[in-house]
Amino acid sequence: MVSGGEKSKNGGPCLAGKRLAGLLVGLVMATAGCTYTPIPKSSDQPASLSTSSAVMASAPPTKDQITSSSTARVTPLADGDDALFARLKLIDEAKHRLDVSAFIIRQDHAGFLFVDRILKAAKRGVKVRLLVDDLFNRSTAGRLMVMDHHPNIEVRIFNPLSRFSTTSMGFVLEFDRVSRRKHSRVILADQQRAIIGGRNIGDEYFRDDDRSEFIDFDVLLEGRQIAGLAKIFEEYWKDIWSVPVGKYENIDFGAQFDRLEPLIARRTVEAQTEKYPDLLREDLSLLPRQLPNFSVQTNLVADRPLKLRNDRSEGPFLVVAHHLQSIAKARNEITFITPYLIPQNYGLDALTQAAKRGVNVTIVTNSLASTNHAAVHGGYAPFREKLLQAGVKIYELHPKATGLPGEERIRSTLHSKLTVIDRRETIVTTMNFDPVSVKNNAETSLVIRDRAFSEWVLRRANPIALGQVYEVVQSETGQLEWILPGKVDAKTRTAEPGASGARRFTASIVQLLGLGGLF
């Protein structure tokens, strides 16, 4: 028998204990290594998943949380080509500074065209600041970080994931932090013009992907409201979760930059010849005169970085609170266009109460066949009956909405985030009406007050007016039915039209287990 400080010939319990302790220490160190990011750990906060009551109790944004109303000029960008060309033109015409806040930048044709224009701007002396959220840019971020080597380009990664583990492992080990994202996106040129809205940078957002086309919307903005966007950009740029590339050690950006330049040049030529041949013959300087332009009144509402570090039940929920306030003030009609709809109690109450007081409430969202997130549809589906019973009209996007010849295999997906109130106020936002946007993400809304602009949106950016939807109705027996508006002889469908078995299975599992609050 071995006493306390002694050890047996083969090591005995003492050695075994040391080995176990060593294993635990190694495991802790390995886990710590897997989660390392150059962010102060004190910024992490515990998070609660209970937000419905907190959002419902949220006060509308105060005067210091929403910019003053000011006159601006806006150009709507509903067409994919126009939206891409407007971005490239904005970059090409920048003279002094470009501030870019991005959620996704793909490594595809549109992504390389975008990066190529930024690099050319920097070479002609424009100071570029590029702030990129890290969640969906792990594969792209490396190349974007390399661009920081150029003396006129500064890159920061917002809320980075560890470079020593996979994204999924990051969620497992650091869910409270990793799940909080900067979802807003904006391009600011010389603090005079900006593009704001729902689009990310990728072929599908400009309707040039071979598999899917996103129906999306944003605006080109000129006017005093640019100062508000610049202030918000500055807040996020200086936030402790915005990590300068210089914080990442042992990376030879110089050598990688020398290899990156020819790659960008080669892929840009491919993009111009294979995907965007109009760029070779289109005079981008003519673009603003080819599109409608409106003189409007605007306000800006934006979530602050603090929201991402507060407990999920604390907010402040500035963007969604403003949205709910606008819905509550509606007198005649609301057209609510959102790609991902899980209204929770706060949204359900706001929309049904509006309908009950006589407001014509119309929702446009994705069908199960058109959505790119079947799980989210599973969270939305249980709310349909309640909304319909309250008198809300529901339309879901047809998966072949664009209906272009030769593109029958391409799936259409709604990605626009628009709310039109009483045909005189339009909210262009980055916010999806689901728990992820409301409780996890930081969002931005541009409020545009002008009847002509709102009427244009309802005619030209509304899938209902464009004949791209099913109307969802309830039969006398309470069964959901999908019909094609305006087509009397069209077949009535009694199940999710066009949805594959895999999509139905995913959505039904989420619905069965009541997991909609997670999305």
N, C-alpha and C positions, 0 to 999 in steps of 0.2 A: 504494500500500500504506500502511496506516495503522499507525503505531507505537503503543506502549503507551498514552501519555496523550493521544494525539491523537484527533480524531474527524473523519470525512469530512463532506462537504457535506450528505449526506442522513442523517447519524447513524451509519451503518455498524454494525459488530459491537458497539461500546461501547453505543450506544443500544439495540440489540436486547437486549443482555445486561441492561441496566437495566430494559427493559420486561418481560423474563422474570422478573427478580428481583422487580419490582413485582407481577407477576401472582401469583407464588408467595406473596409476603407477603400479598397480598389474599386469596388462597385460604385461607391459614392463619388470617387474621383472621376470615374469613367462617365457617370451620369452628368456630373458637373461639366466635364469636357464637352459632352454631347449638347449641352444647353448653353454653352458660352456664347454670348454676344456682347459687343462693346457698349452696353447700356447700363447705367447705374441701377443696381439691383433694388435699391430703395424705392425705385419708381413703381415696382410691381405692387399691385393691390389685390386683396381677395375679391372675388366676384360672386354675386348672387344671380340666379337665373329668374328671379321673380320680379317682373317689371310692369306687368299690366296695370296694377293699381297706381304705381308711381307715374306712369305715362299719363294715365287718366287724370291724375291730380296735378300734372305739370302746369305751371302758369305759362301763358303766352310769353314770347320773348319780350323783354323790356326794351325801352328806347335805345339803351346803350348796347343791346345785343342784336339789333337790326338796323341797317343803315338807313339814313334819311332818304326820303323819296327824291329822285332826281331825274331829269330828262336824259334820255339816251337814245341812240339809234341801234336797232337790232335787225340783223339779217337772219331769217330762219334757215336752218340747214337740215332739211328733211331727206334729201337725196344723198346716197352714199358717196358718189363721185364729187358732188359739190362740197360735202363735208371734208373729204380728204384734200381736195384742191385748195379749199379755204385755209386749211392748216398749213399746207406747204407755202401758200402765198404769204400768210402771216409771218412765217419764219423767214422767207426770202426778203421781205420788206423791212424786217427789223433792222434798226440802225445802231442801237446802243445796248439794249438788254432784252433777254428772253428769260422768263421764269416759267418753268414747266412743272406742273404737279400731275403725276400719272399714277393710275392704278394698275393698268396692264399695258405693256409694250411687247407685242409678239415679235418673234424672230421669223417674220414672213415678209412678203413683198411690201406691204404697207409699213411694217416696222422698219425695214431697211431704208425705204424712201424717207421716212420721218427722221431717222437718225442721220442719214446722209445730209439732209437739209440743215440739221442742227450743227453738224460738224462744219459745213461750208459757212454757216453764219459765224461760227467761232473763228474761222480762218480769216474772215474779213473784218474781225475786230469786235464782234458783238460779244458781250459778256453773258454767258449762259449759266443758269442755275437749274439743275435737274433734280427734282425730288420724287423718288419712286417708292411706292409701297412695295414691300418685299414678298407678300403672300404668293402671288401668281407670277412672280418675276425671278424665281430662283435660277432658271436656266438662262434668262436674259440678263440678269443683274451683273453677272461677271463682265460681259462686254460693255454694259453701260458704265460700270465702275472704271473700266480701262479708259473710257473717254475723259475721265477726270485728269488724266495725264496731260491733256491739252491745257495750256496756261489760261485760256479763256473759258474753260468749262469746269464747273464745280458740281460734283455729284454727291448727293446724300441719299442713304437708304433709310426709309421710314420703318420703324419697328422691325428690325431685321430678325430673321430666323437664324439659328445656329448654322454655321458652315460645316459643322462636324456631325450632323445627323440629317436624316430625311425630314421633309415637311411633316409627314404623318407622325414621326417620332417627336418632332417639335410640339405638335398639338398634344400628344400624350403627356409629355413632360412639363410643358409650360402653357397649358391651355388658357389660363386666365389672361396671359399677356398676348400670346400669339393670335388668339381669336379676335383681338381688337384692332381694327384696320382703318386707315385713312382711305375712304372710298371715294372722296371727291376728286375731281380732275379739272384742270384749267390750263390754258396756255395764255400767257400775258406777254405782249410785245410793247416795249418802250413805255409801259404803264399808260398806254393810250388805247389799245385795242385788246380784246380777249375773246377766246372761244370757251364756252362753258356748256355742259350738258351731260348726256349719258354715255357718249361713245368713249371706248378705249381705243388703243392703237393696234389694229389687227385687221386682216383682210375681211373677216366676217362682219366687222362693224361698218365697212364701206361697201357691203354687198358684192364682194369679189372673191369669196371663198368657194371652193369647189363642192363643199358639203352642206354649208348652211349660210343663210343670209339673215343678218339682224336688222329688223326695222327699228330705226333709232332716230334720235333728234337732239340737236343742240343749236346754239345761236352764236353768231358773231356779234360782239357787243362793243360799242364805242360810247364814251361819255364819262361823267363824273363817277359812276359806279365802279369804274376800274380801280379807283383808289381804295374802295372797300375790298375788292378782290386781292389787291396787292398787300393790304394789311393782313388779311387772313393767310395769304401765302407766307408772309414774313413770320407769323406766329408759328406755323408748322415747321418752317425752315429752321427756326431757332429753338424748337422744342428739343427736350433731352432725348426723345426717341428718334430724332433725325440724326443719323450717324454719318459723319463725314467719312469718305472713303479712306482718308489717311489713318483712321483708327484701325483699319485692317492691316496687320503687319505681315511682313515676309511675302509680299506680292510685288513682282517686278512689272509695274504697269508700263514702263517705257518699252520694254521688249514686246509686250503684248500689243501695245498701241501700234507699233510698226507693222505687226501682222494684221491688225484689225482694219486699218485704212484700206488696203487693197481688197479685203473681203467685202467691206461696205460698198466700195466702188463697183465690184463685180456684181453683187446682188442687186444694186440699184439699177444697173443696166438691164439685168434680167427682169426686174419689176416693170421697168418702162416699156420693154419690148413684149413681154409675155402677158402681163396683167393689166397694165395701165398705159396702153399705147396713146390714149388721148393726151397724156402728159407731154408727149413729143410734139403735138401739134396745137395744143390748147394754150391760148394766151391768158395766163392766170391773172394778168392785170385787168382783164375785162370782167372777171368773175363778179365783183359786187354789182356791176350794171346789169348782169344777167339775172340777178335774183332780186326779189322784192326787199324793200328796205322800209322800216317803220320808225317813226318818231314816237316814243312811248315814255311812260313814267315807270320807274323801276325801284325796287328795294332788294336788298341782299340779306339772306339769313344763313348763318353757318354754325355748325357745331364747332366747339373749341377743343383743343387737344386734351384739356382736363377731363372731358367726357370719357376718353379712352383709358384713363387711369383710375377714375372713380369706380366704386362699386356699380354694377349694372343697374341696380335699383335707384341710383342717385342721379344719373344723367350728368349735367342738365340736357334735356331732350329738346333743344331749341328748334330744330328743323321740323320734327314731327309735331311738336306743340303748335308751331305756326300753321302747319297743314290742317290740324284739327280745328284750329281757330277759324281758318278760312272756310272750311266745310260748315262750321256752325253759323257763319254769317251769310251763307248762300240763301238767296230768296227764291230763285226760279229754277236753276238747273246746275248740275255738276256733271262734268265728263271727266272720269277718273281713269287714266291710262297708265297701267303699271305692269311690268313683266312678271313680277313675283308678288303674289298677294296672299298673305296670311294675316288677316286684319286683327286677330286677337280681340279681346273684349272692347278695348278702347276704339279700335277702328270700326268694329261691328256696330257699337253704340252710336258713333258719330254718323255713319252712313245711314243706318236705319232710322235714327231720329230725324235726319234731314228728309228722308223719304216720307216719314209720317207727318211732317209739317207741310207737305205738299210740294217739296222740291223734287224735280225730275232727276233722279240719280242714275247715271249710266256708268257701268264699269267695263273697261276693255282690258283683258289680260290674256295670257297664253292658254291654249288648250293643252291637254296632256300630250298630244301628238306634236305640238309646236315647241313646247318648252325645252330648254336645255338642262333643266333640273327637275326630273320626275319626282324626286323626293319632296321638293317644295310644293308641287301640285298636290301631293298627298296631304300636306298640311292645309292647303287652301280648300280642298273639296268639301270638308264638313261644313264650311260656312255658306255654301251656295244656297241651300234650302232656306236658311234663315234670312239671307239677303233677299231672295226672290219673294218670300212670304211677306216681307216688309214693303214690297213694291219697287225694289231696286232692279234695274234691268242689267243683265249680264251678257256680255259678248266675249267669245273666245276666238283667238286667231286660228284661221285655217292653216294647216301646215304647208300648203302650197300657195300662200297668200300672194306672192308676186306674180305667179301664173305666167311667167315668161317662156316663150317657146324654146325648147332645148334645155330647159333647166328643171325638168320634172323631178329629177333626183335630188334637188337641193331643198332642204327643209327651211322654211321661214320661221323665224323666232322673233317675237316682240321684245324689244329692249328699251323702248321709249319710256320716259318717266315724266308724264305731263298731267296737270290738273287744270281744267278750264272751269272757272266759276262765273255763272251768269253771263257768259259770252263777253265779258269785259276784263277779266283777270286770268292770266295764265301763269302757272307755276312750272318753271323748267327746273327740274331737280335731279340730283344724283341718287336720291333715296328710293329704294324699293319699299313697298309697304309690307314689310315682314319683320320678324323679331331680330334678324341679323342686322339689318340696317338701323332699326330703331335703337337696339340696346348695345350692339357691338361696334358699330361703325360711326365714323365722323362723316357727315354729309353736308351738302351745300344746296341752297335753292335760290334761284333768281326769280323774283316776282315781277311780272310784266303786266301793267295795266293799260290796255288799249283795246277797244272793241274791234278795230280792223285787224289787228294782229291775232286776237282770239278767234275771230271768224276765219281767218286764213288757216290757223292751226286745225280748226274743226273740219275744214274742207280738204286740206292737203296733207295733214299729218295724223288723221284719225282713221284707223283701219275700218271703221264702220262706213264712213263716207266713201272709202275706196273699195268697198265690197270684198273685204278680206277676212270676214268673220263668220262664225256660227252665232246665232242667238240661242242662249240657253233658257229654256222655259220649263215650267212644271205642268204636267197633264192634270186632268181632273182627278186622277188616282194618286197624284203626288209624285209620279215618276219623272225624272229629268229627261228632257228631249233636246236635241240639237237640230236647229233648222237653219237653212240659208235664207237670210232676209231678202225679200223682193222676188223670190223664186217660188211661185205658188205650187208648181208641180214637183219641186225638189223633194227628195226622199227625207223623211224624218228619221233621225237616228236616236236610238235609246240607250246607247253606251258611248263611252269616250271615243269619238270618231277618229279613225286613222291611227290610234295608239297601238303600239306593238305589245305583245304579251309581256315582254321584259319591263316596259314602262308601267303597264297596269300592275304588275307584281310589286315593283318598287313603291309606287304610290299607295297601293293597298296596305302594304306592311307599315308604312309611316302612319296611315290613317288608323289602322287597327291598333297600333301600339300608342297612339296619341302623341307622336313625336314632333308634331308640327311646330311646337314652341321652340324647337332647337334650330329652326332654319330661318 
